[in-house]
């Protein structure tokens, strides 16, 4: 089943807490066991569905519908997006002046 807390509202299950949004830090591509070519680009956003283990997380692209087929990404290649993050990413290190 999907990770997180769920509650029944009427006849539908709803996530009880906000979904965890991830942002890809690097480009990455691989061929899945079923033969699919899976690729992600730096900056792309995903919804976390399940932390399979500490190395691989199951995700779905944030831009795709709920019924889209999920896939796995390496956990070290993604970072959680803070709730107030506007999506801007600066190439400057935090210690460098703008």
Secondary structure, 3 states (H helix, E strand, C coil): CCCCCEEEECCEEEECCCCCEEEECCCEEEECCCCCEEEECCCCEEEEEEECCCCEEEEEECCCCCCCCCEEEEHHHEEECCCCCCCCCCCCCCCCCC
